[in-house]
Amino acid sequence: MAPDAVVPDAPQFEDGEQRRSAATLGMWVFLATEVLFFGVLFGGYAVIRLLNYDAFVVGSHHTDVVLGTVNTAVLLTSSLTMALAVRGAGLGQRRDTTRWLVLTLLLGLAFLGIKGVEYYQEYQDALVPVLAFRYQGPHAQGVLLFFYLYFVMTGLHALHLIIGVAVVGAMVVRNRRGHFGPEYYIPVELTGLYWHFVDVVWIFLYPLFYLVARV
């Protein structure tokens, strides 16, 4: 452990392992509520798609599958770098941990940047409900529903990712100040769990919006 690393006092726990177990359980409970939150949206998607299958096929073909695929690769790579950051923190490799955290942060920002470009293209193509939606092709009403779901679900995912990027940035600062080491790296570990959850959500969003009837 680095000489200046400090383990915060936690007298309510008998030892470090109990503290870690309690923190991990708390994070899993939080993630369970997030699963319920997104589960409602996925359930709504399933019902609306069942009733408007042809329209969803049309809508999916108006999304940019190349940018969506690139973003999927970016986010999966960020899961790897996050896992390496957690491993480095557990081994007391502060410099390596900082590098992996910064790389994770940059990959998250890259994802958001690409998503922003995609949103702009869809705005230019008048495919944004409320703001600019002028699609007049077949199944127009169903396509409108498709893009409502698309922007709500990918937008909420992007919001979660923005929060994740902010938390990873905080972990970078704390790690550089020597707050973590083999005896205490719970915050990095919990940040990793949250980051992986956000990635898993995207793994479900990607085929639902980009690959409908493409394969």
C-alpha positions as a printed NumPy array, in Angstrom:
array([[  0.   ,   0.   ,   0.   ],
       [  1.291,   3.473,  -0.805],
       [  2.697,   5.258,   2.255],
       [  0.236,   8.152,   2.095],
       [ -2.866,   6.069,   1.444],
       [ -5.46 ,   6.49 ,   4.171],
       [ -8.242,   4.077,   5.098],
       [-11.215,   6.152,   6.324],
       [-12.529,   5.286,   9.779],
       [-15.649,   3.097,   9.794],
       [-16.257,   1.974,  13.409],
       [-19.631,   0.441,  12.503],
       [-17.826,  -2.427,  10.748],
       [-15.841,  -5.179,  12.437],
       [-13.252,  -5.371,   9.692],
       [-12.461,  -4.351,   6.121],
       [-14.141,  -7.397,   4.601],
       [-17.431,  -6.642,   6.335],
       [-17.182,  -3.065,   5.134],
       [-16.556,  -4.183,   1.578],
       [-19.457,  -6.657,   1.675],
       [-21.854,  -4.013,   2.97 ],
       [-20.784,  -1.498,   0.319],
       [-21.063,  -4.064,  -2.455],
       [-24.511,  -5.158,  -1.282],
       [-25.641,  -1.534,  -1.241],
       [-24.441,  -1.041,  -4.81 ],
       [-26.201,  -4.212,  -5.987],
       [-29.434,  -3.033,  -4.365],
       [-29.068,   0.29 ,  -6.174],
       [-28.39 ,  -1.485,  -9.474],
       [-31.459,  -3.663,  -8.892],
       [-33.594,  -0.506,  -8.768],
       [-31.954,   0.618, -11.998],
       [-32.81 ,  -2.73 , -13.588],
       [-36.447,  -2.19 , -12.585],
       [-36.337,   1.319, -14.05 ],
       [-34.947,   0.212, -17.397],
       [-37.053,  -2.947, -17.279],
       [-40.234,  -0.879, -17.587],
       [-38.818,   0.816, -20.68 ],
       [-37.739,  -2.477, -22.233],
       [-41.168,  -3.922, -21.488],
       [-42.825,  -0.96 , -23.158],
       [-40.535,  -1.365, -26.137],
       [-41.491,  -5.045, -26.464],
       [-45.233,  -4.319, -26.474],
       [-45.003,  -1.386, -28.906],
       [-42.677,  -3.274, -31.224],
       [-45.044,  -6.259, -31.241],
       [-47.852,  -3.967, -32.373],
       [-45.712,  -2.03 , -34.883],
       [-43.127,  -4.499, -36.126],
       [-42.95 ,  -3.244, -39.725],
       [-42.645,   0.353, -38.532],
       [-39.775,  -0.602, -36.231],
       [-37.982,  -2.241, -39.143],
       [-38.333,   1.006, -41.101],
       [-37.23 ,   3.093, -38.116],
       [-34.203,   0.913, -37.459],
       [-33.022,   1.437, -41.021],
       [-32.946,   5.167, -40.341],
       [-30.435,   4.757, -37.505],
       [-26.709,   4.811, -38.233],
       [-25.634,   1.225, -37.666],
       [-21.958,   2.092, -38.287],
       [-21.845,   4.704, -35.529],
       [-23.876,   2.439, -33.267],
       [-21.438,  -0.417, -33.825],
       [-18.412,   1.815, -33.243],
       [-19.965,   3.051, -30.002],
       [-20.597,  -0.532, -28.913],
       [-16.914,  -1.342, -29.433],
       [-15.902,   1.826, -27.554],
       [-18.089,   0.971, -24.57 ],
       [-16.979,  -2.663, -24.439],
       [-13.358,  -1.511, -24.483],
       [-14.133,   0.874, -21.624],
       [-15.419,  -2.081, -19.585],
       [-12.019,  -3.724, -20.033],
       [-10.118,  -0.607, -18.983],
       [-12.417,  -0.177, -15.973],
       [-11.784,  -3.768, -14.902],
       [ -8.034,  -3.183, -15.219],
       [ -8.37 ,  -0.028, -13.113],
       [-10.091,  -1.987, -10.341],
       [ -7.391,  -4.653, -10.53 ],
       [ -4.652,  -2.025, -10.382],
       [ -6.25 ,  -0.369,  -7.355],
       [ -6.452,  -3.717,  -5.579],
       [ -2.769,  -4.35 ,  -6.236],
       [ -1.727,  -0.882,  -5.109],
       [ -0.545,   0.11 ,  -8.587],
       [ -1.53 ,   3.755,  -8.285],
       [  0.047,   4.985, -11.495],
       [ -1.45 ,   2.183, -13.584],
       [ -4.808,   2.668, -11.896],
       [ -4.777,   6.342, -12.839],
       [ -3.924,   5.495, -16.448],
       [ -6.744,   2.968, -16.755],
       [ -9.258,   5.282, -15.097],
       [ -8.312,   8.157, -17.389],
       [ -8.59 ,   5.885, -20.427],
       [-12.009,   4.722, -19.233],
       [-13.081,   8.344, -18.843],
       [-11.842,   9.229, -22.333],
       [-13.657,   6.259, -23.857],
       [-16.83 ,   7.342, -22.1  ],
       [-16.443,  10.841, -23.504],
       [-15.77 ,   9.368, -26.95 ],
       [-19.027,   7.417, -26.729],
       [-20.938,  10.558, -25.781],
       [-19.29 ,  12.521, -28.589],
       [-20.205,   9.911, -31.191],
       [-23.737,   9.743, -29.813],
       [-23.964,  13.525, -30.077],
       [-22.935,  13.359, -33.739],
       [-25.581,  10.715, -34.315],
       [-28.268,  12.794, -32.615],
       [-27.293,  15.775, -34.76 ],
       [-27.589,  13.698, -37.939],
       [-31.035,  12.536, -36.887],
       [-32.041,  16.127, -36.182],
       [-30.827,  17.088, -39.658],
       [-32.907,  14.249, -41.096],
       [-35.986,  15.5  , -39.162],
       [-36.301,  12.316, -37.131],
       [-36.496,  13.891, -33.668],
       [-40.006,  13.769, -32.157],
       [-41.342,  17.08 , -30.789],
       [-38.353,  19.099, -32.037],
       [-38.259,  18.056, -35.675],
       [-40.077,  15.048, -37.043],
       [-41.18 ,  15.201, -40.652],
       [-40.989,  11.574, -41.759],
       [-43.75 ,  10.957, -44.322],
       [-42.892,   7.444, -45.495],
       [-44.712,   4.166, -44.806],
       [-45.823,   3.428, -41.217],
       [-45.171,   7.048, -40.192],
       [-46.997,   6.8  , -36.855],
       [-45.133,   3.621, -35.886],
       [-41.816,   5.162, -36.907],
       [-42.645,   8.126, -34.689],
       [-43.159,   5.74 , -31.747],
       [-39.868,   4.031, -32.598],
       [-37.967,   7.304, -32.387],
       [-39.744,   8.35 , -29.198],
       [-38.451,   5.174, -27.58 ],
       [-35.059,   5.559, -29.237],
       [-34.425,   9.036, -27.862],
       [-35.882,   8.349, -24.426],
       [-33.965,   5.118, -23.861],
       [-30.641,   6.097, -25.431],
       [-30.938,   9.532, -23.81 ],
       [-31.389,   8.019, -20.356],
       [-28.466,   5.713, -21.046],
       [-26.345,   8.711, -22.041],
       [-27.367,  10.475, -18.806],
       [-26.227,   7.46 , -16.785],
       [-22.969,   7.44 , -18.708],
       [-22.416,  11.149, -18.005],
       [-22.819,  10.386, -14.304],
       [-20.389,   7.501, -14.689],
       [-17.812,   9.726, -16.388],
       [-18.101,  12.25 , -13.545],
       [-17.63 ,   9.528, -10.93 ],
       [-14.637,   8.063, -12.767],
       [-13.134,  11.566, -12.865],
       [-13.581,  11.805,  -9.099],
       [-11.845,   8.43 ,  -8.711],
       [ -8.905,   9.726, -10.76 ],
       [ -8.522,  12.684,  -8.407],
       [ -8.822,  10.562,  -5.277],
       [ -6.408,   7.95 ,  -6.583],
       [ -3.806,  10.582,  -7.417],
       [ -4.135,  11.885,  -3.86 ],
       [ -3.348,   8.454,  -2.479],
       [ -6.782,   7.536,  -1.16 ],
       [ -6.696,   3.961,  -2.462],
       [ -4.51 ,   0.924,  -1.986],
       [ -4.76 ,  -2.865,  -1.449],
       [ -6.418,  -2.356,   1.951],
       [ -9.015,   0.101,   0.683],
       [-10.257,   0.551,  -2.881],
       [-13.993,   0.045,  -2.398],
       [-15.018,   3.259,  -4.237],
       [-13.114,   2.186,  -7.357],
       [-14.684,  -1.253,  -7.205],
       [-18.208,   0.155,  -6.852],
       [-17.574,   2.602,  -9.684],
       [-16.602,  -0.401, -11.801],
       [-19.881,  -2.16 , -11.003],
       [-21.867,   0.909, -12.025],
       [-19.841,   1.324, -15.215],
       [-20.364,  -2.296, -16.226],
       [-24.097,  -1.947, -15.602],
       [-24.27 ,   1.037, -17.958],
       [-22.378,  -0.991, -20.559],
       [-24.77 ,  -3.941, -20.203],
       [-27.761,  -1.653, -20.75 ],
       [-26.21 ,  -0.516, -24.035],
       [-25.637,  -4.122, -25.087],
       [-29.422,  -4.518, -24.995],
       [-30.181,  -1.15 , -26.601],
       [-27.854,  -1.717, -29.546],
       [-29.698,  -4.638, -31.188],
       [-33.136,  -3.269, -30.289],
       [-32.611,  -0.007, -32.16 ],
       [-29.903,  -0.742, -34.726],
       [-30.308,  -4.354, -35.764],
       [-34.065,  -4.809, -36.194],
       [-34.436,  -7.127, -39.223],
       [-30.9  ,  -6.287, -40.401],
       [-29.777,  -9.882, -39.913]])
